[in-house]
Amino acid sequence: MLRRLFVPAFLLALLCWWCLRHHAPRIESSLAAAAQQRLAEAGFPDLTATVDGRDLTLDGQVDSPRASSIAEQTVGEIHGLRTVTNLLAVTPGPAIPAAAGAAYLELGSDDSDTIRLGGQVGDEESRRGLVSAAGEAFGAERIRDELELRPGAPAWDSFRAWLASYDSPPFEGVQWRFEEGILRLRGRVFDQGARQRLTAVAAASLPAGIELVDELEIIPPTSAADLQRSLDQTVQLQNVEFESGSARLTAVGRATLDGIAEALAKLPALEVEIAGHTDSQGDPAFNLQLSRDRAAATRVYLTDRGITADRMTAVGYGQTRPIADNATAEGRRRNRRIEFQVRED
């Protein structure tokens, strides 16, 4: 009897294996062909889309961060894909020089607590409006007003439109400089990955008619303070994301941790604390354990990416250390986070 049952079961398993082996390449080929067709239709015929299972990798060169973002969105809309990894290299065209004496508006951060708003505005009403808009976006207590009055300067409607759609505060050491029809990104980042992520985020939020000019400088971290800023930059662009109510990393969360691993590998002698935090929804005891589990999952992922486990300590604080108001959906989103703290001792 058992023998009669075993033979059909074995044949069924063999059939399933054969189907997977012979149909998976067809699915990959179909997804890759669909991606190449969409890229060609969008004006990117020279880019390459490679599919492994249901994960697509995008390779090639584009001339701007905005083009990189558009290409990624183009293939990301294909039904059946699970993830898209953007490995496009941005090769900017000729630099656009700033016009001598032209009015500008600049937003920058010299430290983690203060955001500097500088440049020229045409009148006092415009100045108050810009300061108010920046305060609404990033917190009024953080804005340092360094605006100058210059009759005839623009009203900077494009800047206000950008503030309305850009929800990530400026990085320490990076400046957003608006000129007529141009947004220049200036300052220091610590690796090419951070540069690409920052320019992609900036390009995605630009108002129509504004060109992004990348003038960022890459300077690798050489100290604990540099490494801390590098880690902060990475999670500020995209938090370590998990599936709701669990410690299972999403594709976005894994991509963020790939950037964290790249930064940690540059200074292997430094140790880091991985801290998990939650919002205040639900049972505090559950949230505490969830924060611990997420910190531990983060440590395991980074270990798998080559970071020595002894360098990392995973802790969870639950809902006890909020950085935003848990009464709002945006505040709760910000409170659900993983933080990295470099230890210098």
Steps between C-alpha positions, in 0.01 A plus 500: 500500500774745597688413187196573282463844671871580477530460123225755407632746760850468360375552145301808608807650670707427190239669282498811723881514487496472122243778470696734724826426321361552151249780558704729731739600220200581281355726769836675545535543124148639473557754782837606353346547154216706645750716690717560191192595296379748762847651535525547122156661488601737782815608314755269667584244228862458617420395858512133599240318711607164648245281677580233759179328609274801551778744597617747236836679485532817293844578351642767273563875491264796508573871494310613811354378830153577365560268203613228743182542703279494189666183368456326835134599518446383141606141571357503852147514355537157330261245648674197649822666614587480869789745529698741283867566575619823339870480408486780243805724488424869469738677263406869513517722195698826496479700823263795510687796648323731742424841360709771664293693752186294435252461784488163670332323788694245707395245759770321695589337830818564693404265785226256593277761668510809277389560141634815341284694250703753300497698177307800368129582495322800352302622800416438863177316422686250284758451773235424763323261262817304424601476865150381587502238222839366611378493860194298405715251309783452749389659831500873571741461793768359265498781241772767511395794281793648306296642211594840354262748341580582136243691294414308185599158637263211408204393712640144495173322433698197377671478839167498679372230265811292576453542876143371469617170347842441660460350849865422583694774681835619362809299580777641711759642262272499192338808347197532271559816294213629284564733209265591217405162347778309681549308825866442585598231751825600669710371786638169621377143492699195602454254212356463151197313632401792723551737210275299270227459764505869589484622141224249419288621792561864406418437134175322584372801697602777259226726365453502121748719314777476762829335401708315757876566495711258704803676650544262794849395607574146616739487796522157672462496881825505698375541859224388735322832445514451123364147529214621720402762242524240224265263686262787577494602133411147394203451736382857446454427130317173571431344838563130562157367407329185632174327426221628725511356851797272428880491486503390136694748284340633182691539174533872580635418847758262356614764250544752782708254700718433196596869519560471875727198444697695238558783748595271792751312285704818448598527870513143633648592840193694614208343686135598464178466699192398300190642672145398417205734566123480448202732511253497792228296329417172673632329809824650644640155584440381143660815361807455721551143379434602138767771522748246639416248228541761226837614636612137516380435141695806388814365667457160334456657156811715540697198619394316186633798302847459649491725809657330803228412751719605796497859373123530539272507807124469442261664748131586498329796667142438392290817509699674776710734282275673245644768271161617369137530606329160520163672458558535122561236232818682388628514856439129551680425172807691619497328839510152341871495430842342536782727618875443487727652763877481451698422813836668534622320813 
